[in-house]
Amino acid sequence: MLEWIRETQDVWQRLQNTQKPIVMYGMGDGAVKILQVMKRYGVAPAAMFASDGFARGNLFMGYKMEKLADIQSRYDDFLIVVAFAVHDEPTVNYLYELSQKYELVSPDVPVAGTNLFTMDFVQEHEQEFLQVESILADEQSRKVLHDIVNFKLSGKLCYLADCTTDTDEAYHNIIKPTAQESFADLGAYRGDTIAELLHYAGGCRRVFAFEPDEKTHKKLCAAVEQMGLSDCAICVQMAAYSHEEMLEFDSRAGRQSAIREESLVTGVEGAAKSKIRQVQGQSLDNIAGEESVSFINMDVEGAEKLALMGCQKIIERDKPKMLIAAYHRSEDLFALLLQIASMRSDYRFYLRHYRYVPAWDTNLYCV
């Protein structure tokens, strides 16, 4: 095992071996996924609870949703499994406070794909992790790699606390955008990341924005107009992909809408209902054509590998700065960096993690 792995068992083994009652905090798709994996390991929660404002005695997956006070009145001690994702500071701080009082884990279940981040997974990909560690450009990036791997294995929040930095640091010290960027936003949502670029760069020269969801695309176009970018922006209602192809698209989750594929959740009662429709997949290479691109932002809910294939011509030709979401699939921590390095060997690579539980908003920077 890698010398910087500090855990001797993964979170699923830990749940199997605990003598404490297991209680799950939260409900929704995250809880469905975690319950499904726990079932594989022969583990079941003794109870489930929600924040006081959401605990109304309703049933979820056959469990009555209680308040923490109800759990505390019944058990002297217990192990909490966090089953939702959160990044707002008050809630994240509350989880850290709970972790000081009780044994608490936030299991890593991938947003896309079916590979769980287990001890076996890390051992299987040890050489890739070593290769990535040797390529990363600074000590903070290596710390993020080490801490995120240990977090994904253990579910312990202390690893996230140790490697979290502020968004400003990456923009000021790594990306350093200018007002002359030709910006490609793959997974533009409602224009949030375009607005973020304008905040740090003070403007931009050109925008190529991909957003496959019809309703969200309309909001994106309105936001781009409000930002005064209508004359320099191309906003396409398409999914960033390796080539032109009609795809099945699951728009059940708003911001987490994604190309349909095999999932950890397959027909489980309690999962959010899918809204499947056809959407055009297209490559950035085809949309931008001969126009240069200086900065690519990519957050495409697990389709990053394919979207990068659709940027290969631009990457080889222009060497754009890139900000790539590296947390949707278990393999993203090593596979995306190695994929980009195979296209151009002269990139410098950085990893940063921003406040989020679980380890979402872990990003790869390429400059």
N, C-alpha and C positions, 0 to 999 in steps of 0.2 A: 504494500500500500504506500501511496505517496507520503513522504516524511512529514508534510504539513497537515495531514489529516489528523485531527485531534479526537475524533469520535471512534468508538469501538463497535457501535451498532447504529443502524439507521432508525429513523423515527418509527417505522412500522414494526421493527423488532422490539423497540422500546415499548410500544403499546402492547405488544404480545406479552412482554415480560413483566409489566407493572403489576403490583399487588393492589394498587389504589383503584377506586372507582374512576372510570373515564367519563367525563362530561363534555359535551360538545357545545361550543359557544358560537351561535349563528345559524342561519338557515339560508336556503337558496341554492344556486347551482354549485357553489363551492362545497357546501355541506353534502350535496348529493354525490359529488365526485369522491370526497373523502370517505363517506360512508360506504361507497362501492369498493374502494380499495381496502378499507378496514375489514369488510366482509370477506375479501379474498384471504386475508391474514387471520381469519377466525376471531376477529375482535368486534365487539359491539359496545356502544356507549351505554352507561347506566341511566343517563338522563341528558336532556338538552335544555339550554337556556338561551335567552336573547336579552339584549339591553332592555332596561325597564320600560322604555317607551314602546317596545315592539312585543313584549311578552304579555299576551292576552289570553293565555290558556288554550290557544289554537293548536291544532295538530299539524305536525310536519313529519313525513316519513314514518307515521305511526307513533311519534313521540309528542307528548304534551310540552309545549314551549313554556318553560318556567322562567322565573327571575333568579338571579344569582343568590339572592337572600333565601330562596326556597332550597337551593342546593346546599347552602351553608348550614341551614337548619337541620338538614338530613345527614350530612357527612362531616366528620371532623377534618378530613383531608381528602383531596381528590386531584386528578390530573385533568387539566383543561386542554381541549383540542380546539384551536381557533379555526373557524370554518368560513371566513370571509376575508376579502382583501380591502385594505384601507390605507390611506396616505395622509389624511388630515391630522394635524399635529395633536389636537386634544385626544382623539381616539387612539392614536399610536402611543401616546404617553400613558393612557389608561391601560393599554395592554402591557406595557413595560412595568407598570405598577402591579398589575395582577401577577406578572411573572416573578415578582419579588416575594409575593405572599404564597403562591402555589406553584407546583410544577406545571409548566405551560409549554405547549408546542404549537407551531403553526406549520402543519405538514405541507410539503411542496407537491402539488399535483400540477402537471403541465397544462398550460392553456391550450396547447395543440399537441397532437401526437399521443402515443401510448406508452412511451418509455418512462418509467418511474426512476427518479434519482435515488438509487439505492446503493448499498455497498458494492453489490455485484456490478452495477452500472459504472461506478467509478473505477473499479478494478479493470473492467473490460476496456475502458478508454484512458487508461493511465498514460499511455504514450502520447495521446493527443493533448492531455492536460499538461504534460511536461513540455511538449513542443510550444504550446501557447505561453506557458510561464517564461520560456526562454526568449520569446519574441516580444513580450510586452515592454513598453517603452519606459515605464517609471515604477518606483516602489509602491506608490498608491495603487496602481493597476494590479500589481502582484498581490497586494493585500486584499483587494476586492475579490480577486480570483479565489484566494485561499478562504476568505471568510464566507463568500457566497457558497462555495462547495461545502464547507462545514455546516452552514445553515441549511442548505437543501438536504443534506444527509440527516441532520438532527432535529430541525424545526426550532432550534433555540434562538430566541430573539437577540441574545447578547452578541451574536456574530453580525447581525445587521447593524446594531448600534455601533459596533467597532469600525465599520467601513463606510458608513453613510457620510456623504459630503453634499454641498450645496450646488445647485445647478449653475450658479454664477461662476464657480471655480472652473468648470469645464469650458464654458463659453469664453471666459477671459483668458484662460491659460492654454487651452487646447485648440478649440475651433477658431477663435478670433475672427468672427465674420466681419465683412465690410459691406458698405452700402452698394457695392457693385456686384454682389452675388447673383449668379443665375441659379435659382433655387428649385430643386425638385423635391416635392413633399409627397411621398408614397404612403397613403393612409392619412390623408389630410384632415379627416373628420370635419369639424366645423370651422377650420381655419386657425385652431389654437397654436399649432407649431409655426404657422406663417406669422402670426402676431408675435410669437416668441422671438423669431428671427428679427423682425422689425425692431423689437425692443432692444435687442443687443447690438444690431448692426446699424440701426438708424435708417434703414431702407433696403431696397433690393432692385436689381435691374430687370429680372425676369423670373417668372414663377410657372412651374409645371406642377399641377396638383391632381392627384388621383384620389377619388372617393367613390366606392362602388354603390353605396346605399343611396337610393333615389331621394328620400326625404333629407338625409344629411347632406347630400350633394347640393341641394337647393339652398340649404343654410350656409354651406361653404361659399357658394357663388355670391350670396348676399353679403357675407362677411368680407370677402375679397373686394367687393364694390365699396363697402363702407371704409375699408382700409386705403382706398384710392388706388387700387392695383389693377383695375379692370383692363386698362390698356396694355398691360404687360403680362397678364396672367392667362394661362390656358388651364381651365378646370374641367377634367374629363370624368364622366360617370363610368369609371372602369376600375377593375381590380389590377393592381400592379402584378405582373406575371412574367414568365420567361418568354412568352410569345403570344401571338393573337389566337385566342380560343374562347369559345363560350364555356362558362364555368357554372357549377351549382354554387349558390351563395346563400349562407345562413345568416339572416339579419335579425335573429331573435334577441341579440344582446346589445343593440345600440353600438356603443364604442367598441365592443368586443366582437362585432360582426366579422365573419370570416368565410373564406372558401370552405365549402363543406368537405369533410374528410372523416376518417375513422377517429373515434374519440373514446376517452375513458368512460364516458357516459353514453350508454347505448340502450335506449328504451327503458330507462329506470323511472319508476313512478316518482314524481316530485321534481323532475328536471324541467327546465323551461321549454316550452314547445317551440320547435323550430319553424321558421318561416322561410322555406326554401324557394328560390327562384333563380332564373338564369341571369347571369351578368357577363358582360364582355371582359375578358382578360386581355391585357395588352402590356407590352414592354415599354420601358422608358426609352430605350434605344429607338423604337419606332415612333414614339410621340415627339421626342426632341429632334430626331433626325440629325442633321449636320450642325445644329445649334450646340454650342458648348454649354456644359453644366459644371458649376464650380462647387456646389454643395448639395448633397443628397441627405434628406431625413427620411428614415424608413421605419415604420411601425405598422406591419401588415398582418398581425395576429397569427403568426406561425408560418406564413408564406414567404419569409425573408430569403430563404435559399433560392426559391424560384424567382423572386423579384430581383435578386442580385444577378441571376443569370440573364435577366432582361436588361441589365445595366452594363453588361460586360464591355460592349463597344465603348461606352462613355468612360468607364473606369480605365480601360486601357489607353484611350485617347487623351482624356482630360485630367485624369487623377483628381477627381473632385474630393473635397473634404466630405466625410460621411459620419452620420450619427445613426447607428443601427440598434434597434431594440434587440436585446440578447437574452430574453427570459421566457419566450413563449414555449419553446421546446427544451427538454432536458439537455439535448446536445448543442444548443445554441451557444453555450459558454465557450466551446472550442470550435465547433464546425464552421460558424460564420467567419471568424477571423481567418481560419485556414483556407476557406474558400476565396476570400478576398486576396490573401497573400499569394495564392496560386495565380491570380490575374495580374497582380503587380507586386513585386517583391520590395519596392522602395517606400511602402507606407510605414508610418510609425503608428502603433496600435496602443490604445488606452482603454481601460475599463473603469467605469464609475457607477456607483449605486446611490440613488436618491431615496429619501424617506418613503418607505412603503413596506407593508407587511401583507403577504410574504415578500419574496425577493423580486417583485415586479419593479419596473423602472431601473433595471440594471442594463446599462448601455455600453455599446462598443463605439469608440471614436477612432476614426482613421484619418490621418493627415499626412 
